[in-house]
Amino acid sequence: MTITTSHGVSPGTTSCWLISESKPGMVVQCHALASAMGLQAALKIVLPRIPWRWLPGHWWFAPLHAAGHGSDTLVPPWPELVISSGRYGGGVALGIK
């Protein structure tokens, strides 16, 4: 049996990244959504450096270069699906889009 959502996401075959800051509550939300969709996902923690840390994510002019010390590497191949939470995760998700 194959389960496919209305958006064409097939559990088990879709590459998925969870992008969040390191706060446990943010990470749990991402994991819960991926689990509910039946997806195996890779967690990517983003801890932006200054000045990105002070700005809303949609203002980041170079979101993929905002990651600072302690962040996970964000390089291609890009996932088919990104689930993000928090200010920092949203900015990076927009950059990957």
Secondary structure, 3 states (H helix, E strand, C coil): CCCCCCCCCCCCCCCEEEEECCCHHHHHHHHHHHHHCCCCCEEEECCECCCHHHCCHHHCCCHHHCECCCCCCCCCCCCCEEEECHHHHHHHHHHHC
